[in-house]
Amino acid sequence: MRTQFNAAYPNGWLVLSFTRCGEELVRLAFDDAMVVLDSIPCDAALLHLIEQASLPAWSEYTYRDLARLGDPTRPPWATLQQLTASLLPAAVVTRLHPERRLLLVPGEPLHNLPWAALRLGDAWLCERAVPHLLPALALSPP
């Protein structure tokens, strides 16, 4: 599979796949040089962050950072920063590059998450990598 990805994405690629397993969200991250497999709790706090970033009812509140308007001491984009910190392993964050493809395979409950709008420091995820959503971890035959 790595050979196929190298051929398809010559400027670099990184896969981040999620699978819900009970109360855990299993993360698999790999590229041509590393593999990371771990899990994070899929608890009420994480699900609430995902809802705030995914559901239309929350979109204005989240993407206009209205929580910060109500509390100027709150860090900018705190909800999106917290969600990004929860979902992206450090090994993934350190390997991001504006020309690298980030191939995302979002398991439930992440299907509706607007990945490009997650925040990494002072930038949107789409400024740090080129996100691609894949329904499954497979490539079409060449």
N, CA, C and O atoms as CSV, one atom per row, in Angstrom:
chain,resi,resn,atom,element,x,y,z
A,1,MET,N,N,0.827,-1.183,0.000
A,1,MET,CA,C,0.000,0.000,0.000
A,1,MET,C,C,0.879,1.257,0.000
A,1,MET,O,O,0.548,2.247,-0.653
A,2,ARG,N,N,1.989,1.215,0.727
A,2,ARG,CA,C,2.883,2.376,0.758
A,2,ARG,C,C,3.412,2.699,-0.634
A,2,ARG,O,O,3.545,3.870,-0.988
A,3,THR,N,N,3.712,1.678,-1.422
A,3,THR,CA,C,4.195,1.901,-2.788
A,3,THR,C,C,3.127,2.610,-3.613
A,3,THR,O,O,3.437,3.530,-4.369
A,4,GLN,N,N,1.882,2.191,-3.475
A,4,GLN,CA,C,0.782,2.836,-4.197
A,4,GLN,C,C,0.619,4.295,-3.775
A,4,GLN,O,O,0.434,5.170,-4.620
A,5,PHE,N,N,0.687,4.556,-2.475
A,5,PHE,CA,C,0.556,5.929,-1.992
A,5,PHE,C,C,1.723,6.790,-2.471
A,5,PHE,O,O,1.524,7.945,-2.847
A,6,ASN,N,N,2.938,6.238,-2.461
A,6,ASN,CA,C,4.095,6.998,-2.948
A,6,ASN,C,C,3.919,7.380,-4.409
A,6,ASN,O,O,4.264,8.492,-4.809
A,7,ALA,N,N,3.387,6.464,-5.205
A,7,ALA,CA,C,3.166,6.752,-6.627
A,7,ALA,C,C,2.040,7.774,-6.817
A,7,ALA,O,O,2.130,8.650,-7.678
A,8,ALA,N,N,0.993,7.659,-6.020
A,8,ALA,CA,C,-0.165,8.550,-6.172
A,8,ALA,C,C,0.101,9.957,-5.630
A,8,ALA,O,O,-0.448,10.932,-6.144
A,9,TYR,N,N,0.933,10.063,-4.604
A,9,TYR,CA,C,1.173,11.349,-3.937
A,9,TYR,C,C,2.675,11.600,-3.801
A,9,TYR,O,O,3.224,11.449,-2.710
A,10,PRO,N,N,3.347,11.979,-4.887
A,10,PRO,CA,C,4.806,12.128,-4.850
A,10,PRO,C,C,5.304,13.237,-3.919
A,10,PRO,O,O,6.472,13.216,-3.530
A,11,ASN,N,N,4.468,14.193,-3.554
A,11,ASN,CA,C,4.885,15.255,-2.632
A,11,ASN,C,C,4.733,14.856,-1.170
A,11,ASN,O,O,4.957,15.672,-0.276
A,12,GLY,N,N,4.359,13.620,-0.926
A,12,GLY,CA,C,4.238,13.124,0.438
A,12,GLY,C,C,2.797,12.878,0.842
A,12,GLY,O,O,1.875,13.522,0.341
A,13,TRP,N,N,2.620,11.945,1.747
A,13,TRP,CA,C,1.297,11.558,2.207
A,13,TRP,C,C,1.396,11.081,3.646
A,13,TRP,O,O,2.465,10.701,4.123
A,14,LEU,N,N,0.282,11.109,4.311
A,14,LEU,CA,C,0.180,10.664,5.684
A,14,LEU,C,C,-1.254,10.198,5.888
A,14,LEU,O,O,-2.192,10.953,5.633
A,15,VAL,N,N,-1.434,8.974,6.341
A,15,VAL,CA,C,-2.764,8.417,6.582
A,15,VAL,C,C,-3.095,8.550,8.063
A,15,VAL,O,O,-2.261,8.271,8.924
A,16,LEU,N,N,-4.318,8.977,8.347
A,16,LEU,CA,C,-4.840,8.986,9.709
A,16,LEU,C,C,-6.235,8.385,9.656
A,16,LEU,O,O,-7.160,8.971,9.093
A,17,SER,N,N,-6.371,7.206,10.253
A,17,SER,CA,C,-7.620,6.455,10.202
A,17,SER,C,C,-8.174,6.278,11.614
A,17,SER,O,O,-7.427,6.061,12.568
A,18,PHE,N,N,-9.494,6.375,11.727
A,18,PHE,CA,C,-10.167,6.240,13.019
A,18,PHE,C,C,-11.204,5.124,12.952
A,18,PHE,O,O,-11.899,4.970,11.948
A,19,THR,N,N,-11.300,4.352,14.027
A,19,THR,CA,C,-12.325,3.326,14.169
A,19,THR,C,C,-12.835,3.368,15.602
A,19,THR,O,O,-12.053,3.338,16.552
A,20,ARG,N,N,-14.143,3.438,15.746
A,20,ARG,CA,C,-14.703,3.418,17.095
A,20,ARG,C,C,-14.809,1.979,17.563
A,20,ARG,O,O,-15.321,1.109,16.858
A,21,CYS,N,N,-14.313,1.750,18.768
A,21,CYS,CA,C,-14.348,0.425,19.374
A,21,CYS,C,C,-14.843,0.609,20.809
A,21,CYS,O,O,-14.064,0.888,21.720
A,22,GLY,N,N,-16.148,0.447,20.987
A,22,GLY,CA,C,-16.741,0.666,22.301
A,22,GLY,C,C,-16.603,2.111,22.724
A,22,GLY,O,O,-17.074,3.015,22.034
A,23,GLU,N,N,-15.968,2.330,23.842
A,23,GLU,CA,C,-15.773,3.677,24.383
A,23,GLU,C,C,-14.425,4.273,23.987
A,23,GLU,O,O,-13.989,5.269,24.565
A,24,GLU,N,N,-13.775,3.673,23.016
A,24,GLU,CA,C,-12.472,4.147,22.546
A,24,GLU,C,C,-12.549,4.518,21.073
A,24,GLU,O,O,-13.360,3.975,20.323
A,25,LEU,N,N,-11.702,5.441,20.675
A,25,LEU,CA,C,-11.510,5.793,19.279
A,25,LEU,C,C,-10.089,5.357,18.936
A,25,LEU,O,O,-9.117,5.952,19.401
A,26,VAL,N,N,-9.979,4.315,18.120
A,26,VAL,CA,C,-8.668,3.773,17.750
A,26,VAL,C,C,-8.130,4.576,16.577
A,26,VAL,O,O,-8.823,4.790,15.583
A,27,ARG,N,N,-6.867,5.025,16.708
A,27,ARG,CA,C,-6.223,5.819,15.661
A,27,ARG,C,C,-5.063,5.029,15.073
A,27,ARG,O,O,-4.234,4.476,15.795
A,28,LEU,N,N,-5.024,4.990,13.758
A,28,LEU,CA,C,-3.893,4.409,13.036
A,28,LEU,C,C,-3.332,5.507,12.153
A,28,LEU,O,O,-4.040,6.059,11.311
A,29,ALA,N,N,-2.068,5.822,12.346
A,29,ALA,CA,C,-1.395,6.825,11.523
A,29,ALA,C,C,-0.159,6.176,10.918
A,29,ALA,O,O,0.599,5.496,11.609
A,30,PHE,N,N,0.037,6.395,9.620
A,30,PHE,CA,C,1.263,5.887,9.004
A,30,PHE,C,C,1.586,6.673,7.747
A,30,PHE,O,O,0.715,7.267,7.112
A,31,ASP,N,N,2.862,6.654,7.412
A,31,ASP,CA,C,3.336,7.199,6.148
A,31,ASP,C,C,4.443,6.279,5.657
A,31,ASP,O,O,4.496,5.115,6.057
A,32,ASP,N,N,5.317,6.770,4.810
A,32,ASP,CA,C,6.346,5.895,4.257
A,32,ASP,C,C,7.447,5.562,5.261
A,32,ASP,O,O,8.299,4.723,4.969
A,33,ALA,N,N,7.454,6.200,6.443
A,33,ALA,CA,C,8.538,5.976,7.395
A,33,ALA,C,C,8.093,5.626,8.815
A,33,ALA,O,O,8.937,5.243,9.624
A,34,MET,N,N,6.825,5.739,9.149
A,34,MET,CA,C,6.393,5.480,10.526
A,34,MET,C,C,4.999,4.883,10.568
A,34,MET,O,O,4.211,5.006,9.631
A,35,VAL,N,N,4.723,4.223,11.701
A,35,VAL,CA,C,3.392,3.688,11.999
A,35,VAL,C,C,3.109,3.970,13.474
A,35,VAL,O,O,3.945,3.704,14.338
A,36,VAL,N,N,1.927,4.509,13.750
A,36,VAL,CA,C,1.498,4.754,15.127
A,36,VAL,C,C,0.085,4.205,15.269
A,36,VAL,O,O,-0.801,4.528,14.478
A,37,LEU,N,N,-0.113,3.375,16.282
A,37,LEU,CA,C,-1.434,2.835,16.595
A,37,LEU,C,C,-1.690,3.108,18.067
A,37,LEU,O,O,-0.915,2.693,18.928
A,38,ASP,N,N,-2.785,3.808,18.352
A,38,ASP,CA,C,-3.153,4.073,19.732
A,38,ASP,C,C,-4.658,4.280,19.816
A,38,ASP,O,O,-5.375,4.110,18.830
A,39,SER,N,N,-5.125,4.646,20.993
A,39,SER,CA,C,-6.551,4.936,21.147
A,39,SER,C,C,-6.715,6.084,22.126
A,39,SER,O,O,-5.862,6.343,22.976
A,40,ILE,N,N,-7.850,6.764,21.973
A,40,ILE,CA,C,-8.210,7.842,22.888
A,40,ILE,C,C,-9.628,7.570,23.377
A,40,ILE,O,O,-10.409,6.927,22.677
A,41,PRO,N,N,-9.968,8.049,24.566
A,41,PRO,CA,C,-11.331,7.845,25.049
A,41,PRO,C,C,-12.339,8.586,24.168
A,41,PRO,O,O,-12.148,9.755,23.835
A,42,CYS,N,N,-13.391,7.901,23.807
A,42,CYS,CA,C,-14.485,8.532,23.059
A,42,CYS,C,C,-15.576,8.838,24.082
A,42,CYS,O,O,-16.640,8.218,24.100
A,43,ASP,N,N,-15.272,9.808,24.924
A,43,ASP,CA,C,-16.150,10.127,26.048
A,43,ASP,C,C,-17.072,11.295,25.718
A,43,ASP,O,O,-17.043,11.831,24.611
A,44,ALA,N,N,-17.883,11.677,26.688
A,44,ALA,CA,C,-18.859,12.752,26.473
A,44,ALA,C,C,-18.182,14.068,26.107
A,44,ALA,O,O,-18.717,14.828,25.299
A,45,ALA,N,N,-17.028,14.350,26.681
A,45,ALA,CA,C,-16.327,15.606,26.383
A,45,ALA,C,C,-15.876,15.646,24.927
A,45,ALA,O,O,-16.045,16.664,24.255
A,46,LEU,N,N,-15.305,14.552,24.435
A,46,LEU,CA,C,-14.868,14.509,23.038
A,46,LEU,C,C,-16.071,14.569,22.101
A,46,LEU,O,O,-16.042,15.290,21.103
A,47,LEU,N,N,-17.112,13.829,22.409
A,47,LEU,CA,C,-18.303,13.850,21.556
A,47,LEU,C,C,-18.924,15.243,21.496
A,47,LEU,O,O,-19.440,15.643,20.452
A,48,HIS,N,N,-18.880,15.984,22.600
A,48,HIS,CA,C,-19.413,17.352,22.598
A,48,HIS,C,C,-18.564,18.260,21.698
A,48,HIS,O,O,-19.109,19.070,20.949
A,49,LEU,N,N,-17.247,18.129,21.768
A,49,LEU,CA,C,-16.376,18.915,20.883
A,49,LEU,C,C,-16.660,18.591,19.419
A,49,LEU,O,O,-16.710,19.487,18.577
A,50,ILE,N,N,-16.845,17.310,19.124
A,50,ILE,CA,C,-17.140,16.892,17.747
A,50,ILE,C,C,-18.472,17.491,17.294
A,50,ILE,O,O,-18.583,17.979,16.169
A,51,GLU,N,N,-19.479,17.456,18.163
A,51,GLU,CA,C,-20.777,18.062,17.828
A,51,GLU,C,C,-20.641,19.555,17.564
A,51,GLU,O,O,-21.220,20.070,16.608
A,52,GLN,N,N,-19.884,20.250,18.400
A,52,GLN,CA,C,-19.715,21.694,18.218
A,52,GLN,C,C,-19.059,22.016,16.876
A,52,GLN,O,O,-19.345,23.053,16.277
A,53,ALA,N,N,-18.192,21.141,16.410
A,53,ALA,CA,C,-17.504,21.382,15.138
A,53,ALA,C,C,-18.278,20.844,13.943
A,53,ALA,O,O,-18.010,21.248,12.811
A,54,SER,N,N,-19.233,19.941,14.164
A,54,SER,CA,C,-19.889,19.239,13.058
A,54,SER,C,C,-21.333,19.639,12.790
A,54,SER,O,O,-21.753,19.693,11.635
A,55,LEU,N,N,-22.090,19.916,13.828
A,55,LEU,CA,C,-23.524,20.129,13.660
A,55,LEU,C,C,-23.840,21.555,13.219
A,55,LEU,O,O,-23.254,22.507,13.735
A,56,PRO,N,N,-24.764,21.712,12.268
A,56,PRO,CA,C,-25.139,23.053,11.798
A,56,PRO,C,C,-25.596,23.987,12.920
A,56,PRO,O,O,-25.343,25.191,12.861
A,57,ALA,N,N,-26.257,23.455,13.924
A,57,ALA,CA,C,-26.741,24.296,15.022
A,57,ALA,C,C,-25.597,24.983,15.771
A,57,ALA,O,O,-25.802,26.031,16.383
A,58,TRP,N,N,-24.414,24.410,15.728
A,58,TRP,CA,C,-23.255,24.964,16.427
A,58,TRP,C,C,-22.333,25.756,15.505
A,58,TRP,O,O,-21.411,26.407,15.995
A,59,SER,N,N,-22.543,25.726,14.202
A,59,SER,CA,C,-21.535,26.246,13.273
A,59,SER,C,C,-21.204,27.720,13.497
A,59,SER,O,O,-20.028,28.083,13.525
A,60,GLU,N,N,-22.204,28.567,13.656
A,60,GLU,CA,C,-21.911,29.991,13.857
A,60,GLU,C,C,-21.145,30.206,15.161
A,60,GLU,O,O,-20.178,30.966,15.201
A,61,TYR,N,N,-21.578,29.541,16.210
A,61,TYR,CA,C,-20.919,29.663,17.512
A,61,TYR,C,C,-19.456,29.231,17.419
A,61,TYR,O,O,-18.567,29.910,17.933
A,62,THR,N,N,-19.219,28.112,16.770
A,62,THR,CA,C,-17.870,27.556,16.701
A,62,THR,C,C,-16.982,28.315,15.732
A,62,THR,O,O,-15.863,28.690,16.085
A,63,TYR,N,N,-17.459,28.547,14.518
A,63,TYR,CA,C,-16.592,29.082,13.470
A,63,TYR,C,C,-16.503,30.601,13.449
A,63,TYR,O,O,-15.730,31.168,12.676
A,64,ARG,N,N,-17.286,31.261,14.288
A,64,ARG,CA,C,-17.085,32.700,14.509
A,64,ARG,C,C,-16.420,32.938,15.857
A,64,ARG,O,O,-16.199,34.079,16.264
A,65,ASP,N,N,-16.104,31.846,16.541
A,65,ASP,CA,C,-15.432,31.890,17.843
A,65,ASP,C,C,-16.192,32.772,18.832
A,65,ASP,O,O,-15.602,33.591,19.536
A,66,LEU,N,N,-17.520,32.586,18.871
A,66,LEU,CA,C,-18.366,33.407,19.737
A,66,LEU,C,C,-18.090,33.171,21.219
A,66,LEU,O,O,-18.349,34.050,22.040
A,67,ALA,N,N,-17.570,32.003,21.568
A,67,ALA,CA,C,-17.232,31.752,22.969
A,67,ALA,C,C,-16.176,32.744,23.447
A,67,ALA,O,O,-16.201,33.170,24.601
A,68,ARG,N,N,-15.268,33.104,22.579
A,68,ARG,CA,C,-14.217,34.065,22.941
A,68,ARG,C,C,-14.782,35.474,23.090
A,68,ARG,O,O,-14.308,36.248,23.922
A,69,LEU,N,N,-15.784,35.808,22.295
A,69,LEU,CA,C,-16.406,37.128,22.448
A,69,LEU,C,C,-17.032,37.279,23.824
A,69,LEU,O,O,-17.013,38.361,24.410
A,70,GLY,N,N,-17.587,36.189,24.333
A,70,GLY,CA,C,-18.190,36.210,25.664
A,70,GLY,C,C,-17.166,36.165,26.778
A,70,GLY,O,O,-17.468,36.550,27.908
A,71,ASP,N,N,-15.953,35.700,26.482
A,71,ASP,CA,C,-14.888,35.586,27.480
A,71,ASP,C,C,-13.559,35.925,26.810
A,71,ASP,O,O,-12.887,35.034,26.292
A,72,PRO,N,N,-13.171,37.200,26.814
A,72,PRO,CA,C,-11.951,37.617,26.123
A,72,PRO,C,C,-10.674,36.968,26.656
A,72,PRO,O,O,-9.641,37.001,25.986
A,73,THR,N,N,-10.731,36.375,27.859
A,73,THR,CA,C,-9.544,35.696,28.385
A,73,THR,C,C,-9.379,34.303,27.785
A,73,THR,O,O,-8.329,33.677,27.931
A,74,ARG,N,N,-10.402,33.833,27.123
A,74,ARG,CA,C,-10.366,32.505,26.491
A,74,ARG,C,C,-9.425,32.563,25.281
A,74,ARG,O,O,-9.465,33.527,24.517
A,75,PRO,N,N,-8.584,31.542,25.101
A,75,PRO,CA,C,-7.698,31.535,23.930
A,75,PRO,C,C,-8.504,31.503,22.632
A,75,PRO,O,O,-9.596,30.936,22.604
A,76,PRO,N,N,-7.985,32.099,21.559
A,76,PRO,CA,C,-8.697,32.061,20.274
A,76,PRO,C,C,-8.906,30.628,19.804
A,76,PRO,O,O,-8.016,29.786,19.921
A,77,TRP,N,N,-10.083,30.367,19.275
A,77,TRP,CA,C,-10.434,29.078,18.683
A,77,TRP,C,C,-10.214,27.908,19.654
A,77,TRP,O,O,-9.795,26.827,19.240
A,78,ALA,N,N,-10.492,28.125,20.921
A,78,ALA,CA,C,-10.207,27.114,21.942
A,78,ALA,C,C,-10.897,25.780,21.665
A,78,ALA,O,O,-10.294,24.724,21.859
A,79,THR,N,N,-12.144,25.811,21.217
A,79,THR,CA,C,-12.865,24.564,20.942
A,79,THR,C,C,-12.180,23.781,19.832
A,79,THR,O,O,-11.959,22.577,19.961
A,80,LEU,N,N,-11.844,24.459,18.746
A,80,LEU,CA,C,-11.202,23.774,17.619
A,80,LEU,C,C,-9.778,23.347,17.963
A,80,LEU,O,O,-9.319,22.302,17.502
A,81,GLN,N,N,-9.078,24.136,18.763
A,81,GLN,CA,C,-7.728,23.765,19.206
A,81,GLN,C,C,-7.792,22.502,20.069
A,81,GLN,O,O,-6.984,21.587,19.913
A,82,GLN,N,N,-8.762,22.471,20.976
A,82,GLN,CA,C,-8.903,21.325,21.874
A,82,GLN,C,C,-9.272,20.067,21.090
A,82,GLN,O,O,-8.744,18.989,21.366
A,83,LEU,N,N,-10.162,20.194,20.126
A,83,LEU,CA,C,-10.549,19.050,19.309
A,83,LEU,C,C,-9.360,18.542,18.498
A,83,LEU,O,O,-9.137,17.335,18.410
A,84,THR,N,N,-8.610,19.445,17.915
A,84,THR,CA,C,-7.429,19.058,17.145
A,84,THR,C,C,-6.426,18.336,18.031
A,84,THR,O,O,-5.876,17.308,17.636
A,85,ALA,N,N,-6.183,18.864,19.224
A,85,ALA,CA,C,-5.245,18.231,20.152
A,85,ALA,C,C,-5.708,16.830,20.540
A,85,ALA,O,O,-4.886,15.940,20.760
A,86,SER,N,N,-7.010,16.635,20.625
A,86,SER,CA,C,-7.545,15.316,20.974
A,86,SER,C,C,-7.431,14.323,19.825
A,86,SER,O,O,-7.137,13.149,20.049
A,87,LEU,N,N,-7.659,14.782,18.602
A,87,LEU,CA,C,-7.743,13.863,17.463
A,87,LEU,C,C,-6.411,13.580,16.773
A,87,LEU,O,O,-6.181,12.457,16.325
A,88,LEU,N,N,-5.538,14.568,16.679
A,88,LEU,CA,C,-4.301,14.386,15.918
A,88,LEU,C,C,-3.150,14.002,16.837
A,88,LEU,O,O,-2.768,14.786,17.706
A,89,PRO,N,N,-2.592,12.809,16.659
A,89,PRO,CA,C,-1.438,12.420,17.471
A,89,PRO,C,C,-0.242,13.332,17.179
A,89,PRO,O,O,-0.116,13.868,16.078
A,90,ALA,N,N,0.623,13.499,18.160
A,90,ALA,CA,C,1.807,14.349,17.991
A,90,ALA,C,C,2.643,13.904,16.795
A,90,ALA,O,O,3.197,14.742,16.083
A,91,ALA,N,N,2.741,12.595,16.567
A,91,ALA,CA,C,3.523,12.090,15.431
A,91,ALA,C,C,2.961,12.575,14.102
A,91,ALA,O,O,3.709,12.746,13.140
A,92,VAL,N,N,1.666,12.796,14.039
A,92,VAL,CA,C,1.040,13.320,12.820
A,92,VAL,C,C,1.317,14.812,12.697
A,92,VAL,O,O,1.713,15.285,11.632
A,93,VAL,N,N,1.111,15.549,13.771
A,93,VAL,CA,C,1.283,17.005,13.742
A,93,VAL,C,C,2.695,17.374,13.307
A,93,VAL,O,O,2.874,18.287,12.500
A,94,THR,N,N,3.695,16.678,13.829
A,94,THR,CA,C,5.082,17.014,13.490
A,94,THR,C,C,5.427,16.697,12.042
A,94,THR,O,O,6.407,17.226,11.517
A,95,ARG,N,N,4.651,15.850,11.388
A,95,ARG,CA,C,4.951,15.455,10.013
A,95,ARG,C,C,4.120,16.219,8.974
A,95,ARG,O,O,4.290,16.001,7.774
A,96,LEU,N,N,3.244,17.090,9.409
A,96,LEU,CA,C,2.422,17.852,8.463
A,96,LEU,C,C,3.276,18.853,7.691
A,96,LEU,O,O,4.253,19.398,8.205
A,97,HIS,N,N,2.881,19.074,6.454
A,97,HIS,CA,C,3.564,20.027,5.578
A,97,HIS,C,C,2.528,20.526,4.579
A,97,HIS,O,O,1.666,19.751,4.165
A,98,PRO,N,N,2.583,21.801,4.176
A,98,PRO,CA,C,1.562,22.332,3.270
A,98,PRO,C,C,1.396,21.578,1.951
A,98,PRO,O,O,0.340,21.677,1.324
A,99,GLU,N,N,2.404,20.830,1.515
A,99,GLU,CA,C,2.272,20.064,0.272
A,99,GLU,C,C,1.985,18.586,0.506
A,99,GLU,O,O,1.764,17.838,-0.446
A,100,ARG,N,N,1.986,18.163,1.763
A,100,ARG,CA,C,1.756,16.751,2.083
A,100,ARG,C,C,0.262,16.468,2.138
A,100,ARG,O,O,-0.502,17.245,2.711
A,101,ARG,N,N,-0.151,15.359,1.546
A,101,ARG,CA,C,-1.554,14.928,1.586
A,101,ARG,C,C,-1.831,14.249,2.916
A,101,ARG,O,O,-1.122,13.321,3.304
A,102,LEU,N,N,-2.849,14.705,3.605
A,102,LEU,CA,C,-3.305,14.069,4.834
A,102,LEU,C,C,-4.550,13.281,4.471
A,102,LEU,O,O,-5.624,13.850,4.273
A,103,LEU,N,N,-4.398,11.976,4.387
A,103,LEU,CA,C,-5.475,11.083,3.961
A,103,LEU,C,C,-6.241,10.641,5.207
A,103,LEU,O,O,-5.746,9.837,5.997
A,104,LEU,N,N,-7.434,11.164,5.371
A,104,LEU,CA,C,-8.246,10.945,6.564
A,104,LEU,C,C,-9.324,9.909,6.297
A,104,LEU,O,O,-10.081,10.014,5.331
A,105,VAL,N,N,-9.384,8.914,7.160
A,105,VAL,CA,C,-10.425,7.890,7.095
A,105,VAL,C,C,-11.214,8.017,8.400
A,105,VAL,O,O,-10.878,7.377,9.396
A,106,PRO,N,N,-12.264,8.847,8.392
A,106,PRO,CA,C,-12.963,9.160,9.640
A,106,PRO,C,C,-14.029,8.128,9.986
A,106,PRO,O,O,-15.039,8.014,9.291
A,107,GLY,N,N,-13.806,7.391,11.042
A,107,GLY,CA,C,-14.838,6.480,11.519
A,107,GLY,C,C,-15.902,7.248,12.281
A,107,GLY,O,O,-15.747,8.436,12.565
A,108,GLU,N,N,-16.979,6.559,12.607
A,108,GLU,CA,C,-18.035,7.165,13.412
A,108,GLU,C,C,-17.409,7.595,14.728
A,108,GLU,O,O,-16.698,6.775,15.307
A,109,PRO,N,N,-17.590,8.741,15.234
A,109,PRO,CA,C,-18.554,9.797,14.961
A,109,PRO,C,C,-17.974,10.984,14.174
A,109,PRO,O,O,-18.458,12.107,14.312
A,110,LEU,N,N,-16.962,10.748,13.367
A,110,LEU,CA,C,-16.207,11.832,12.732
A,110,LEU,C,C,-16.580,12.107,11.282
A,110,LEU,O,O,-15.928,12.927,10.635
A,111,HIS,N,N,-17.597,11.456,10.756
A,111,HIS,CA,C,-17.919,11.580,9.333
A,111,HIS,C,C,-18.273,12.999,8.899
A,111,HIS,O,O,-17.954,13.380,7.773
A,112,ASN,N,N,-18.909,13.780,9.736
A,112,ASN,CA,C,-19.348,15.124,9.345
A,112,ASN,C,C,-18.401,16.234,9.782
A,112,ASN,O,O,-18.703,17.413,9.600
A,113,LEU,N,N,-17.277,15.875,10.345
A,113,LEU,CA,C,-16.333,16.870,10.835
A,113,LEU,C,C,-15.662,17.595,9.672
A,113,LEU,O,O,-15.112,16.943,8.784
A,114,PRO,N,N,-15.694,18.925,9.657
A,114,PRO,CA,C,-14.989,19.681,8.613
A,114,PRO,C,C,-13.494,19.767,8.962
A,114,PRO,O,O,-13.037,20.747,9.550
A,115,TRP,N,N,-12.767,18.747,8.597
A,115,TRP,CA,C,-11.368,18.584,8.983
A,115,TRP,C,C,-10.505,19.790,8.636
A,115,TRP,O,O,-9.647,20.182,9.427
A,116,ALA,N,N,-10.719,20.376,7.480
A,116,ALA,CA,C,-9.882,21.497,7.044
A,116,ALA,C,C,-9.946,22.667,8.016
A,116,ALA,O,O,-9.020,23.477,8.066
A,117,ALA,N,N,-11.022,22.768,8.787
A,117,ALA,CA,C,-11.219,23.896,9.692
A,117,ALA,C,C,-10.706,23.647,11.107
A,117,ALA,O,O,-10.882,24.497,11.979
A,118,LEU,N,N,-10.082,22.511,11.350
A,118,LEU,CA,C,-9.475,22.319,12.663
A,118,LEU,C,C,-8.302,23.281,12.806
A,118,LEU,O,O,-7.713,23.705,11.812
A,119,ARG,N,N,-7.969,23.618,14.038
A,119,ARG,CA,C,-6.913,24.608,14.288
A,119,ARG,C,C,-5.665,23.951,14.860
A,119,ARG,O,O,-5.734,23.154,15.795
A,120,LEU,N,N,-4.533,24.300,14.284
A,120,LEU,CA,C,-3.219,23.909,14.793
A,120,LEU,C,C,-2.457,25.198,15.063
A,120,LEU,O,O,-1.963,25.836,14.133
A,121,GLY,N,N,-2.362,25.579,16.313
A,121,GLY,CA,C,-1.711,26.842,16.637
A,121,GLY,C,C,-2.471,27.997,16.019
A,121,GLY,O,O,-3.656,28.191,16.290
A,122,ASP,N,N,-1.784,28.763,15.188
A,122,ASP,CA,C,-2.415,29.932,14.571
A,122,ASP,C,C,-2.867,29.673,13.139
A,122,ASP,O,O,-3.123,30.615,12.389
A,123,ALA,N,N,-2.965,28.399,12.755
A,123,ALA,CA,C,-3.319,28.069,11.369
A,123,ALA,C,C,-4.450,27.046,11.328
A,123,ALA,O,O,-4.669,26.291,12.275
A,124,TRP,N,N,-5.157,27.048,10.208
A,124,TRP,CA,C,-6.159,26.022,9.938
A,124,TRP,C,C,-5.431,24.771,9.465
A,124,TRP,O,O,-4.335,24.861,8.911
A,125,LEU,N,N,-6.028,23.617,9.677
A,125,LEU,CA,C,-5.406,22.371,9.234
A,125,LEU,C,C,-5.112,22.404,7.737
A,125,LEU,O,O,-4.087,21.883,7.298
A,126,CYS,N,N,-5.997,23.006,6.951
A,126,CYS,CA,C,-5.791,23.059,5.503
A,126,CYS,C,C,-4.611,23.951,5.106
A,126,CYS,O,O,-4.196,23.936,3.948
A,127,GLU,N,N,-4.071,24.721,6.039
A,127,GLU,CA,C,-2.857,25.489,5.782
A,127,GLU,C,C,-1.607,24.688,6.116
A,127,GLU,O,O,-0.509,25.038,5.684
A,128,ARG,N,N,-1.768,23.626,6.874
A,128,ARG,CA,C,-0.642,22.795,7.298
A,128,ARG,C,C,-0.490,21.520,6.486
A,128,ARG,O,O,0.571,20.894,6.499
A,129,ALA,N,N,-1.550,21.130,5.775
A,129,ALA,CA,C,-1.533,19.919,4.948
A,129,ALA,C,C,-2.693,20.015,3.963
A,129,ALA,O,O,-3.523,20.920,4.044
A,130,VAL,N,N,-2.734,19.070,3.037
A,130,VAL,CA,C,-3.836,19.000,2.073
A,130,VAL,C,C,-4.736,17.844,2.510
A,130,VAL,O,O,-4.440,16.688,2.209
A,131,PRO,N,N,-5.836,18.143,3.222
A,131,PRO,CA,C,-6.681,17.052,3.718
A,131,PRO,C,C,-7.525,16.420,2.609
A,131,PRO,O,O,-8.101,17.111,1.769
A,132,HIS,N,N,-7.577,15.093,2.634
A,132,HIS,CA,C,-8.423,14.309,1.728
A,132,HIS,C,C,-9.225,13.345,2.585
A,132,HIS,O,O,-8.662,12.645,3.427
A,133,LEU,N,N,-10.524,13.303,2.380
A,133,LEU,CA,C,-11.366,12.347,3.094
A,133,LEU,C,C,-11.538,11.105,2.241
A,133,LEU,O,O,-11.907,11.188,1.070
A,134,LEU,N,N,-11.271,9.958,2.833
A,134,LEU,CA,C,-11.417,8.681,2.144
A,134,LEU,C,C,-12.482,7.859,2.855
A,134,LEU,O,O,-12.500,7.812,4.085
A,135,PRO,N,N,-13.368,7.212,2.109
A,135,PRO,CA,C,-14.386,6.383,2.751
A,135,PRO,C,C,-13.805,5.101,3.342
A,135,PRO,O,O,-14.366,4.531,4.278
A,136,ALA,N,N,-12.680,4.654,2.790
A,136,ALA,CA,C,-12.021,3.449,3.274
A,136,ALA,C,C,-10.547,3.544,2.913
A,136,ALA,O,O,-10.157,4.322,2.042
A,137,LEU,N,N,-9.749,2.758,3.578
A,137,LEU,CA,C,-8.312,2.795,3.348
A,137,LEU,C,C,-7.945,1.854,2.208
A,137,LEU,O,O,-7.469,0.740,2.425
A,138,ALA,N,N,-8.178,2.333,0.983
A,138,ALA,CA,C,-7.853,1.555,-0.210
A,138,ALA,C,C,-7.700,2.509,-1.380
A,138,ALA,O,O,-8.285,3.592,-1.399
A,139,LEU,N,N,-6.927,2.103,-2.328
A,139,LEU,CA,C,-6.768,2.868,-3.561
A,139,LEU,C,C,-7.346,2.074,-4.710
A,139,LEU,O,O,-7.354,0.843,-4.690
A,140,SER,N,N,-7.822,2.776,-5.699
A,140,SER,CA,C,-8.280,2.096,-6.909
A,140,SER,C,C,-7.079,1.483,-7.611
A,140,SER,O,O,-5.968,1.998,-7.490
A,141,PRO,N,N,-7.282,0.399,-8.337
A,141,PRO,CA,C,-6.161,-0.179,-9.073
A,141,PRO,C,C,-5.604,0.842,-10.064
A,141,PRO,O,O,-6.362,1.636,-10.621
A,142,PRO,N,N,-4.281,0.829,-10.292
A,142,PRO,CA,C,-3.681,1.798,-11.218
A,142,PRO,C,C,-4.178,1.647,-12.631
A,142,PRO,O,O,-3.760,2.394,-13.515
